[in-house]
Amino acid sequence: MIFYPAGQEGKHTGSQIALKIRNMGTSLTEGQVLKIQRNEYAWDDSLGILRSLAEIKEEQIPRRFKNDQLQVDTTQQKIKVTDVQKLPNGHYRMVLDQILSGFAIGDSCRIRGRYFQVVQDGSQVETTGDEAIKLVEDQILHPECLLVEQAIRLYAMEEAQTPARLFRVWETTLQFWQNLQDELGDERDLVGTVSPRLRIQVALPETELRDKLARFHTYELKLRNINLSVTKVADQEFITVDNLQRIAILLNPSQSREYREDYEKAAEYVGEQLQELRRANKPIEVEEPTGYGSPNKLLGKLDIISVNRENTPYVPAISILTEPRTFMVIVPADKALQVMQAIKRKYETEMGKVRSRLPLITGIVFAGARTPLSAILDAGRRLLNQPASYERWRIKHLEKIIVSPNHGLWPSRVDFMLEKDEHILPMKVPTVMGDGTTPDEWYPYWRIEAPIPDHWVLASDLGEGNRVSFMPSRFDFEFLDTAARRFEISYDASGKRRGGSHPARPYYLEQLDEFEMLWNILFEGLETTQIDNLVGLIEEKRMEWLADHNDEVFKQTVHDALNNANWRPLRRPKPGSETFEQLYRAALREQLADVAEVYIRVLKRQMEVDQGQREISKTGGNV
């Protein structure tokens, strides 16, 4: 839904205000009217808020205190009040923004002619007499001894779904994906460019074979039982269209680490293997792929005349679909998580103001090079078919950030944590226009449920403890070890995977950062085989006992398995530590199993050589 604050061209002179207060005086009654800063407010007892009786201008919105600036009489030290608390004995305690200089705890200090006692670490003072109490109630607190904990602008909203605005939204989302596509080749950390490829000049000894090979079709050369994909670009010339790092590793596994780090060395090694065939006058078989699961069709043999480098760089990514609602692209599997992270960062930067009502549904399909494209695309469409609906979350922590050139009271950005069940999601919402200073009162709205139900409010007006509804963005993945695996991708009405094989999926998009963090903890603390054994033990007990994450016996088993794992001495997470708790929660929700699947099974991330493997290679025995 597209909406703006009511008023001419979205501009307005004021709005109704709701105040969430802390009452340190007598109880208020339903409908009781109070005057605060010359404006009248009525008490709503059912919601526990004060609501203005008329629209109020921005500069008249009450701050936390009537006045929070004070000065110590004797030292002339300027101080600011950050909080006021009512004590059981009727006195007040004021929390200051700094420690009082020149005073010890228990000393008496004079502020505006009234005496206070210094307490705590010197950053708090307590009233010591009626005059000090009167100063707090008359000069610092609002009438009726009120402290404003939160002021919420209640704008009247109107729909603005005109054809012109809908077209602009459509155009903006399309530009989002087109820019991302351009960034894939520009940034090395994403996909980047690859070079070199190999140009292979051949002789066609058979006329019949010459007729079988069509220009710009892809074929496979049989290089020591390894299939090397090539495309015919001229009558007697082919160019490689394969990942030469993969080919080099398959031909010479002992140098796999070197080839992974240096594509040029990998290409040089593959080229040398082709040159050896040329020097030995050995023909190379050329085959034509016949389809998924079927053996290639042998077309004949080619004589290699020369092998040369083609240094023109190219981007190993292919955009399949780019439209405002959907974007599909094929990238190397080892770059998929980086691309997903880039999408997440771009979404948070460019769509952060409307993320509460414009969710981003994402997914990764991992598949082998020979998997049919139709199966991959079908799996991708299934991943994107996740339902999106509003969910209720509680704001756990909130901080208003002011960034240069903004030096006003309006925050540049609002950072907060959302909490629901066992999930905690970080949110960053920009709240100013492109110049960095103008308050944005048009876009960054969130749907609040408490203290005011079912109201759209600015992100800058949100506060800790508020309950909000928003449409979360999600992330899912699937590894197609077989083409039929895609049929397991299905979601129920709540958005969770059907079946019991992947109960943790899909994840909230904000949890994507947890994948790399969890993997780094495992990778730095355990060997690959130990990670496999740890995850295998936990998942075996989950299936054997049909346990969920609330089963007390299963929870203890997971705790003991993590604690008893053979961690490296300096990397062992201690029970109760934040690192241990992160692993514990992830293991209970099956997220740890998904992390191991992505990084070990799919991406083949392993230690260079496990410690156990080193010992075996030295002694020839079991460890």
C-alpha positions as CSV (number, residue, x, y, z in Angstrom):
1,M,0.0,0.0,0.0
2,I,1.3,3.5,-0.9
3,F,0.3,6.2,1.5
4,Y,1.5,9.7,2.6
5,P,0.6,12.0,5.5
6,A,-2.6,13.9,4.6
7,G,-2.0,17.5,3.4
8,Q,-1.1,19.4,0.4
9,E,1.7,17.6,-1.4
10,G,2.5,15.6,1.7
11,K,3.4,18.8,3.7
12,H,1.6,19.7,6.9
13,T,1.9,22.1,9.8
14,G,1.2,19.7,12.7
15,S,-0.2,16.4,13.8
16,Q,-2.0,14.8,16.7
17,I,0.4,13.6,19.4
18,A,0.2,10.7,21.8
19,L,2.4,10.7,24.9
20,K,3.6,7.6,26.7
21,I,4.3,8.9,30.2
22,R,5.7,7.9,33.6
23,N,3.4,9.3,36.3
24,M,5.1,10.1,39.6
25,G,2.1,12.0,41.0
26,T,-1.5,11.1,41.6
27,S,-3.3,8.7,39.3
28,L,-5.1,10.2,36.3
29,T,-8.7,9.5,35.4
30,E,-10.3,8.6,32.1
31,G,-10.7,11.8,30.0
32,Q,-8.8,14.0,32.4
33,V,-7.4,17.0,30.5
34,L,-3.9,18.3,31.2
35,K,-2.2,21.3,29.7
36,I,1.4,20.7,28.7
37,Q,3.4,23.5,27.0
38,R,0.1,25.4,26.3
39,N,-1.5,22.4,24.6
40,E,-4.3,20.2,26.0
41,Y,-4.0,16.5,26.3
42,A,-6.7,14.0,27.4
43,W,-5.9,10.8,29.4
44,D,-6.8,7.5,27.7
45,D,-6.9,5.0,30.6
46,S,-7.4,1.9,28.4
47,L,-4.2,2.6,26.4
48,G,-2.3,4.4,29.2
49,I,-1.4,7.4,27.0
50,L,-2.2,11.1,26.8
51,R,-3.6,12.2,23.4
52,S,-3.6,15.8,22.2
53,L,-7.0,17.4,21.6
54,A,-5.7,19.3,18.5
55,E,-2.8,19.1,16.0
56,I,0.5,20.3,17.4
57,K,3.4,21.8,15.7
58,E,6.8,20.1,15.7
59,E,8.4,22.7,17.9
60,Q,5.6,22.3,20.5
61,I,6.0,18.5,21.0
62,P,6.9,18.0,24.7
63,R,10.4,16.7,25.4
64,R,11.3,14.2,28.1
65,F,11.4,17.0,30.7
66,K,10.1,20.5,31.0
67,N,13.7,21.6,31.5
68,D,16.7,19.3,31.8
69,Q,19.5,21.9,31.9
70,L,20.9,22.7,35.4
71,Q,24.0,24.3,36.9
72,V,25.8,23.6,40.2
73,D,25.9,26.9,42.1
74,T,29.3,26.5,43.7
75,T,31.4,25.1,40.8
76,Q,29.3,26.5,37.9
77,Q,29.4,23.0,36.4
78,K,26.7,22.6,33.7
79,I,24.8,19.3,34.0
80,K,21.9,17.6,32.1
81,V,19.2,15.5,33.7
82,T,18.7,12.2,31.9
83,D,16.2,10.5,34.3
84,V,14.2,11.1,37.4
85,Q,13.0,8.5,39.8
86,K,10.5,8.8,42.7
87,L,11.8,7.2,45.9
88,P,9.5,5.4,48.4
89,N,10.2,8.1,51.0
90,G,8.7,10.8,48.6
91,H,12.0,12.2,47.5
92,Y,13.4,12.3,44.0
93,R,16.6,10.9,42.6
94,M,18.0,12.7,39.4
95,V,20.4,10.8,37.1
96,L,22.9,13.2,35.4
97,D,24.8,13.0,32.2
98,Q,28.2,13.3,34.0
99,I,29.9,12.9,37.4
100,L,29.9,16.0,39.6
101,S,33.4,17.4,40.0
102,G,34.7,18.4,43.4
103,F,32.1,16.4,45.3
104,A,32.4,13.1,47.2
105,I,29.6,10.6,47.7
106,G,27.4,11.8,50.5
107,D,28.4,15.5,50.1
108,S,25.7,18.2,49.8
109,C,25.6,20.3,46.6
110,R,23.5,23.3,45.8
111,I,21.6,23.5,42.5
112,R,19.6,26.7,41.8
113,G,19.7,27.5,45.5
114,R,18.3,24.1,46.6
115,Y,20.3,21.4,48.4
116,F,20.8,17.9,47.0
117,Q,22.9,14.9,48.2
118,V,25.5,13.3,45.9
119,V,24.9,9.5,45.7
120,Q,26.0,6.5,43.6
121,D,29.2,7.2,41.8
122,G,28.7,11.0,41.7
123,S,26.5,11.0,38.7
124,Q,23.2,11.0,40.7
125,V,21.7,13.4,43.3
126,E,18.8,13.1,45.7
127,T,16.5,15.8,47.1
128,T,17.1,16.5,50.8
129,G,14.2,18.9,51.5
130,D,10.8,20.3,50.4
131,E,12.5,23.1,48.4
132,A,14.5,20.6,46.3
133,I,11.4,18.5,45.8
134,K,9.5,21.6,44.6
135,L,12.3,22.4,42.2
136,V,12.1,19.0,40.6
137,E,8.3,19.0,40.4
138,D,7.9,22.6,39.1
139,Q,11.0,23.1,36.9
140,I,12.0,19.7,35.6
141,L,8.9,17.5,35.5
142,H,5.8,18.3,33.5
143,P,2.5,19.1,35.3
144,E,1.1,16.5,37.6
145,C,4.7,15.2,38.0
146,L,4.8,13.6,34.6
147,L,7.9,12.5,32.6
148,V,7.4,12.0,28.9
149,E,9.0,8.6,27.9
150,Q,7.8,8.7,24.3
151,A,6.1,11.2,22.0
152,I,4.4,9.7,18.9
153,R,3.1,11.7,16.0
154,L,-0.3,10.4,14.8
155,Y,-0.5,11.6,11.2
156,A,-3.7,11.3,9.3
157,M,-2.7,9.1,6.3
158,E,-4.2,9.0,2.8
159,E,-3.6,6.5,0.0
160,A,-1.7,7.7,-3.0
161,Q,-1.8,4.8,-5.4
162,T,-2.0,6.8,-8.5
163,P,-0.7,5.3,-11.8
164,A,2.2,7.7,-11.9
165,R,3.4,6.6,-8.4
166,L,2.8,2.9,-9.1
167,F,4.9,3.3,-12.3
168,R,7.7,5.1,-10.3
169,V,7.7,2.2,-7.7
170,W,7.9,-0.3,-10.6
171,E,10.7,1.6,-12.2
172,T,12.7,2.0,-8.9
173,T,12.5,-1.7,-8.1
174,L,13.6,-2.6,-11.7
175,Q,16.5,-0.2,-11.4
176,F,17.5,-1.9,-8.1
177,W,18.1,-5.2,-9.9
178,Q,19.7,-3.7,-13.0
179,N,22.2,-1.9,-10.8
180,L,22.9,-5.0,-8.9
181,Q,23.6,-6.9,-12.1
182,D,26.1,-4.3,-13.1
183,E,27.8,-4.5,-9.7
184,L,28.4,-8.3,-10.0
185,G,31.2,-7.7,-12.5
186,D,32.5,-4.5,-11.1
187,E,33.3,-5.8,-7.6
188,R,35.9,-8.4,-7.2
189,D,34.5,-9.6,-3.8
190,L,31.2,-10.5,-5.5
191,V,31.8,-12.3,-8.8
192,G,34.3,-10.1,-10.6
193,T,35.8,-10.9,-13.9
194,V,37.8,-14.0,-15.0
195,S,40.7,-14.4,-17.3
196,P,42.2,-16.1,-19.2
197,R,40.4,-18.6,-21.3
198,L,42.0,-21.0,-23.8
199,R,41.7,-20.9,-27.7
200,I,42.2,-24.3,-29.2
201,Q,43.0,-24.6,-32.9
202,V,42.2,-28.0,-34.2
203,A,42.3,-30.1,-37.4
204,L,39.2,-31.9,-38.5
205,P,40.4,-35.1,-40.1
206,E,36.9,-36.3,-41.0
207,T,34.5,-34.5,-43.4
208,E,31.6,-36.0,-41.6
209,L,32.8,-34.7,-38.2
210,R,33.1,-31.2,-39.7
211,D,29.4,-31.3,-40.6
212,K,28.4,-32.5,-37.1
213,L,30.1,-29.6,-35.3
214,A,28.0,-26.4,-35.4
215,R,29.3,-22.9,-34.7
216,F,28.4,-21.5,-31.3
217,H,27.3,-24.9,-29.9
218,T,28.9,-26.3,-26.8
219,Y,30.8,-29.6,-26.8
220,E,33.0,-31.4,-24.4
221,L,36.6,-32.5,-24.9
222,K,37.7,-35.6,-23.1
223,L,40.9,-34.6,-21.3
224,R,42.2,-37.5,-19.3
225,N,38.7,-38.6,-18.5
226,I,37.7,-35.1,-17.4
227,N,35.1,-33.3,-19.5
228,L,36.3,-29.8,-20.6
229,S,33.4,-27.7,-22.0
230,V,34.2,-25.7,-25.2
231,T,32.3,-23.7,-27.8
232,K,33.1,-23.7,-31.5
233,V,33.7,-20.1,-32.5
234,A,35.2,-20.7,-36.0
235,D,35.6,-23.6,-38.5
236,Q,38.7,-25.0,-36.8
237,E,38.7,-23.1,-33.5
238,F,37.2,-23.7,-30.0
239,I,37.3,-21.6,-26.9
240,T,36.9,-23.0,-23.3
241,V,33.7,-22.1,-21.5
242,D,34.5,-24.1,-18.4
243,N,35.8,-23.2,-14.9
244,L,39.5,-23.9,-15.5
245,Q,40.1,-24.0,-11.7
246,R,37.7,-26.9,-11.4
247,I,39.4,-28.7,-14.3
248,A,42.9,-28.2,-13.0
249,I,41.9,-29.5,-9.5
250,L,40.3,-32.6,-11.0
251,L,43.4,-33.2,-13.1
252,N,45.8,-32.6,-10.3
253,P,44.2,-32.7,-6.8
254,S,47.5,-32.4,-5.0
255,Q,47.8,-28.7,-6.1
256,S,44.1,-27.9,-5.4
257,R,44.9,-25.1,-2.9
258,E,47.3,-23.4,-5.3
259,Y,44.8,-23.5,-8.1
260,R,41.9,-22.2,-6.0
261,E,44.0,-19.1,-5.1
262,D,45.3,-18.4,-8.6
263,Y,43.0,-18.8,-11.6
264,E,45.9,-18.0,-14.0
265,K,48.0,-20.9,-12.7
266,A,45.0,-23.2,-13.1
267,A,44.5,-22.1,-16.7
268,E,48.2,-22.5,-17.4
269,Y,48.1,-26.1,-16.1
270,V,45.1,-27.0,-18.2
271,G,46.7,-25.4,-21.3
272,E,49.9,-27.4,-20.7
273,Q,47.9,-30.7,-20.6
274,L,46.4,-29.8,-24.0
275,Q,49.9,-29.0,-25.3
276,E,51.2,-32.4,-24.2
277,L,48.5,-34.0,-26.4
278,R,49.6,-31.8,-29.3
279,R,53.3,-32.6,-28.8
280,A,52.5,-36.3,-28.6
281,N,50.3,-36.1,-31.7
282,K,47.4,-37.7,-29.7
283,P,43.9,-36.8,-30.9
284,I,41.3,-35.7,-28.3
285,E,37.8,-37.0,-28.2
286,V,34.9,-34.5,-28.7
287,E,31.5,-35.4,-27.3
288,E,28.0,-33.8,-27.4
289,P,25.9,-33.7,-24.2
290,T,22.7,-35.6,-24.7
291,G,20.8,-34.6,-21.5
292,Y,20.7,-35.0,-17.8
293,G,21.6,-38.5,-16.6
294,S,22.5,-39.7,-20.1
295,P,26.0,-40.4,-21.4
296,N,27.5,-38.0,-23.9
297,K,27.5,-38.9,-27.5
298,L,30.9,-39.4,-29.1
299,L,31.2,-37.4,-32.3
300,G,34.8,-38.2,-33.2
301,K,38.4,-37.1,-32.5
302,L,40.3,-33.8,-33.1
303,D,43.9,-33.1,-33.7
304,I,45.2,-30.1,-31.6
305,I,47.2,-27.7,-33.7
306,S,47.8,-24.9,-31.1
307,V,46.6,-23.7,-27.7
308,N,46.7,-20.0,-27.0
309,R,45.5,-17.7,-24.2
310,E,42.4,-15.5,-24.6
311,N,42.9,-12.6,-22.2
312,T,39.6,-10.9,-22.6
313,P,38.0,-10.9,-19.1
314,Y,34.4,-12.0,-18.7
315,V,31.9,-12.1,-15.8
316,P,31.0,-15.7,-14.9
317,A,27.4,-14.8,-14.2
318,I,24.4,-15.0,-16.3
319,S,21.2,-13.0,-15.7
320,I,18.2,-15.3,-16.4
321,L,15.3,-12.9,-15.4
322,T,15.4,-9.2,-14.5
323,E,12.0,-7.6,-13.7
324,P,10.7,-5.4,-10.9
325,R,9.4,-8.3,-8.8
326,T,11.8,-11.0,-9.7
327,F,15.5,-11.4,-10.3
328,M,17.3,-14.6,-11.2
329,V,21.0,-14.9,-11.9
330,I,23.4,-17.8,-12.2
331,V,26.7,-17.3,-10.3
332,P,29.6,-19.6,-9.2
333,A,28.5,-21.5,-6.1
334,D,31.5,-20.2,-4.1
335,K,30.3,-16.6,-4.7
336,A,26.6,-17.2,-3.9
337,L,26.7,-16.2,-0.3
338,Q,28.7,-13.0,-1.1
339,V,26.2,-12.1,-3.8
340,M,23.4,-12.7,-1.3
341,Q,25.1,-10.5,1.3
342,A,25.5,-7.8,-1.4
343,I,21.7,-8.0,-2.1
344,K,21.0,-7.7,1.6
345,R,23.3,-4.6,2.0
346,K,21.8,-2.9,-1.1
347,Y,18.2,-3.6,0.2
348,E,19.0,-2.2,3.6
349,T,20.6,0.9,2.1
350,E,18.1,1.7,-0.7
351,M,14.9,0.2,0.7
352,G,15.5,0.5,4.4
353,K,12.9,3.2,4.9
354,V,10.1,0.9,3.6
355,R,11.4,-2.5,4.7
356,S,8.6,-2.8,7.2
357,R,6.1,-3.2,4.4
358,L,8.2,-4.2,1.4
359,P,9.8,-7.5,2.2
360,L,12.6,-9.1,0.2
361,I,12.2,-12.9,-0.5
362,T,15.5,-14.5,-1.5
363,G,16.8,-18.0,-2.1
364,I,19.9,-19.8,-3.4
365,V,19.8,-23.0,-5.4
366,F,23.1,-24.9,-5.3
367,A,23.5,-27.4,-8.1
368,G,26.1,-29.3,-10.0
369,A,27.3,-28.1,-13.4
370,R,25.4,-30.9,-15.2
371,T,22.0,-30.2,-13.5
372,P,19.3,-29.2,-16.0
373,L,18.7,-25.5,-16.1
374,S,14.9,-26.2,-16.1
375,A,15.2,-28.0,-12.7
376,I,17.3,-25.1,-11.3
377,L,14.8,-22.5,-12.4
378,D,11.9,-24.5,-11.1
379,A,13.6,-24.8,-7.7
380,G,14.3,-21.0,-7.7
381,R,10.6,-20.2,-8.4
382,R,9.6,-22.5,-5.6
383,L,12.0,-20.7,-3.2
384,L,10.5,-17.4,-4.2
385,N,7.0,-18.7,-3.5
386,Q,7.3,-18.0,0.2
387,P,4.2,-16.3,1.8
388,A,4.7,-12.9,3.2
389,S,2.6,-11.6,6.1
390,Y,2.7,-9.3,9.0
391,E,4.3,-10.5,12.3
392,R,4.2,-8.9,15.7
393,W,7.6,-8.1,17.3
394,R,8.8,-6.2,20.3
395,I,11.5,-3.5,20.2
396,K,14.1,-4.6,22.6
397,H,16.7,-1.9,22.2
398,L,16.6,1.4,20.3
399,E,19.2,4.0,19.6
400,K,18.8,7.2,17.6
401,I,21.9,8.1,15.6
402,I,22.8,11.5,14.4
403,V,25.4,11.6,11.5
404,S,27.1,14.6,9.9
405,P,25.9,16.8,8.2
406,N,22.8,16.5,10.4
407,H,23.2,18.4,13.7
408,G,19.5,18.8,14.6
409,L,17.3,17.0,17.0
410,W,15.8,14.8,14.3
411,P,17.9,11.5,14.1
412,S,19.7,10.5,10.9
413,R,19.0,6.9,11.5
414,V,17.2,4.7,14.0
415,D,18.8,1.4,15.1
416,F,16.9,-1.1,17.1
417,M,16.6,-4.8,17.8
418,L,13.4,-6.7,17.3
419,E,12.6,-9.7,19.5
420,K,10.1,-12.5,19.1
421,D,10.3,-16.0,20.6
422,E,14.0,-16.9,20.4
423,H,14.8,-14.6,17.4
424,I,16.5,-11.2,17.6
425,L,16.8,-9.2,14.4
426,P,18.8,-6.0,14.0
427,M,17.2,-3.1,12.1
428,K,18.6,0.1,10.7
429,V,16.1,2.6,9.3
430,P,17.3,5.9,7.7
431,T,15.1,8.8,8.7
432,V,16.4,11.8,6.7
433,M,16.2,12.7,3.0
434,G,19.1,12.4,0.6
435,D,20.8,15.7,1.8
436,G,21.3,14.1,5.2
437,T,19.5,16.8,7.1
438,T,15.9,17.1,6.0
439,P,13.5,15.0,8.1
440,D,11.8,12.3,6.1
441,E,8.1,12.4,7.0
442,W,7.0,10.5,3.9
443,Y,8.5,7.0,3.8
444,P,9.9,5.5,7.1
445,Y,6.7,4.4,8.7
446,W,6.1,1.4,10.9
447,R,2.9,-0.2,12.0
448,I,2.7,0.1,15.8
449,E,0.5,-2.2,17.9
450,A,1.4,-1.0,21.4
451,P,1.1,1.4,23.2
452,I,-1.2,2.5,20.4
453,P,-2.9,-0.3,18.4
454,D,-2.9,-0.4,14.6
455,H,-1.3,3.0,13.8
456,W,1.4,3.9,11.3
457,V,4.1,6.0,13.0
458,L,7.5,7.3,11.9
459,A,10.5,5.2,12.8
460,S,12.0,8.2,14.7
461,D,9.0,8.0,17.1
462,L,9.4,4.3,18.0
463,G,10.6,3.5,21.5
464,E,11.9,0.6,23.5
465,G,9.1,-1.8,24.6
466,N,6.8,-0.9,21.7
467,R,5.2,-3.7,19.8
468,V,5.2,-3.4,16.0
469,S,4.0,-5.4,13.0
470,F,6.1,-5.8,9.9
471,M,6.6,-8.1,7.0
472,P,10.0,-9.7,7.5
473,S,12.3,-10.5,4.6
474,R,13.4,-14.2,4.3
475,F,16.2,-16.3,3.0
476,D,16.2,-20.0,2.0
477,F,18.4,-22.4,0.1
478,E,18.4,-25.9,-1.4
479,F,21.2,-28.1,-2.7
480,L,19.9,-30.1,-5.7
481,D,22.0,-33.2,-5.4
482,T,19.3,-34.7,-7.6
483,A,16.8,-32.8,-9.9
484,A,13.9,-34.2,-7.9
485,R,15.1,-32.6,-4.7
486,R,13.3,-29.4,-5.8
487,F,9.9,-31.0,-5.0
488,E,10.8,-30.8,-1.3
489,I,10.6,-27.0,-1.5
490,S,7.1,-26.1,-0.3
491,Y,5.8,-23.8,2.4
492,D,2.8,-23.9,4.7
493,A,0.6,-20.9,5.5
494,S,3.0,-19.7,8.3
495,G,5.9,-19.6,5.8
496,K,7.8,-22.6,7.2
497,R,9.0,-25.6,5.1
498,R,6.6,-28.5,4.8
499,G,7.9,-31.8,6.0
500,G,10.3,-32.5,8.8
501,S,13.6,-32.4,6.9
502,H,14.4,-28.7,7.2
503,P,12.4,-27.2,10.1
504,A,14.7,-24.2,10.5
505,R,14.1,-23.0,7.0
506,P,13.5,-20.4,5.7
507,Y,15.5,-17.9,7.7
508,Y,15.0,-14.3,8.3
509,L,17.2,-12.3,5.9
510,E,18.9,-10.7,8.9
511,Q,20.1,-14.1,10.0
512,L,22.3,-14.4,6.9
513,D,25.2,-12.8,8.9
514,E,24.9,-15.6,11.4
515,F,25.8,-18.3,8.9
516,E,29.4,-16.9,8.4
517,M,29.8,-16.2,12.0
518,L,28.8,-19.7,13.1
519,W,31.0,-21.3,10.4
520,N,34.0,-19.3,11.6
521,I,33.5,-20.5,15.2
522,L,33.4,-24.1,14.0
523,F,36.2,-23.8,11.5
524,E,38.6,-22.1,13.9
525,G,37.8,-24.5,16.8
526,L,37.3,-28.0,15.2
527,E,38.6,-30.0,12.3
528,T,36.3,-30.8,9.5
529,T,35.7,-34.4,10.5
530,Q,34.9,-33.3,14.1
531,I,32.3,-30.7,12.8
532,D,30.7,-33.6,10.8
533,N,30.7,-35.8,13.9
534,L,29.3,-33.1,16.2
535,V,26.5,-32.1,13.8
536,G,25.8,-35.7,13.0
537,L,25.4,-36.7,16.6
538,I,22.9,-33.8,17.3
539,E,20.8,-34.5,14.2
540,E,20.8,-38.3,14.8
541,K,19.4,-37.8,18.3
542,R,16.8,-35.3,17.0
543,M,15.5,-37.8,14.5
544,E,15.8,-40.8,16.8
545,W,13.9,-39.1,19.6
546,L,11.6,-37.0,17.4
547,A,12.6,-34.1,19.6
548,D,12.0,-30.4,19.1
549,H,14.0,-27.5,20.5
550,N,11.9,-27.4,23.7
551,D,12.6,-31.0,24.7
552,E,14.6,-30.8,28.0
553,V,16.5,-34.1,27.5
554,F,17.4,-33.1,23.9
555,K,18.5,-29.6,25.1
556,Q,20.9,-31.2,27.6
557,T,22.2,-33.6,25.0
558,V,23.0,-30.7,22.7
559,H,24.7,-28.8,25.5
560,D,26.9,-31.7,26.5
561,A,27.8,-32.5,22.8
562,L,29.0,-28.9,22.3
563,N,30.8,-28.8,25.6
564,N,32.5,-32.2,25.2
565,A,33.7,-31.7,21.6
566,N,37.4,-31.8,21.1
567,W,37.9,-28.0,20.7
568,R,41.3,-26.5,20.2
569,P,42.5,-25.2,23.6
570,L,42.4,-21.5,22.7
571,R,39.1,-21.7,20.7
572,R,37.0,-23.7,23.2
573,P,33.8,-21.7,23.9
574,K,33.0,-21.8,27.6
575,P,29.4,-22.7,28.7
576,G,27.5,-19.5,29.5
577,S,29.6,-17.4,27.1
578,E,28.0,-15.6,24.3
579,T,29.8,-17.7,21.7
580,F,28.6,-21.0,23.4
581,E,25.1,-19.7,23.6
582,Q,25.1,-18.8,19.9
583,L,26.2,-22.3,19.0
584,Y,23.7,-23.8,21.4
585,R,20.7,-21.9,20.0
586,A,21.7,-22.6,16.4
587,A,22.1,-26.4,17.2
588,L,18.7,-26.5,18.8
589,R,17.0,-24.9,15.8
590,E,18.9,-27.1,13.3
591,Q,20.7,-24.0,12.0
592,L,24.1,-25.5,12.8
593,A,23.3,-28.5,10.5
594,D,22.4,-26.0,7.7
595,V,25.6,-24.2,8.2
596,A,27.6,-27.4,7.9
597,E,25.7,-28.4,4.8
598,V,26.4,-25.1,3.0
599,Y,30.1,-24.8,3.9
600,I,31.2,-28.4,4.0
601,R,28.9,-30.4,1.7
602,V,28.2,-27.6,-0.9
603,L,31.1,-25.2,-0.8
604,K,33.7,-27.9,0.2
605,R,35.3,-25.6,2.8
606,Q,37.8,-27.8,4.7
607,M,41.0,-27.4,6.6
608,E,44.1,-27.5,4.4
609,V,44.9,-30.8,6.1
610,D,43.2,-32.0,9.2
611,Q,45.5,-32.7,12.2
612,G,44.4,-36.3,12.1
613,Q,45.2,-36.6,8.4
614,R,48.7,-35.2,9.1
615,E,49.3,-37.8,11.8
616,I,48.1,-40.6,9.5
617,S,50.4,-39.4,6.7
618,K,53.3,-39.5,9.2
619,T,52.7,-42.8,10.9
620,G,50.5,-44.7,8.5
621,G,48.3,-45.7,11.5
622,N,45.0,-44.7,13.1
623,V,44.9,-41.8,15.5
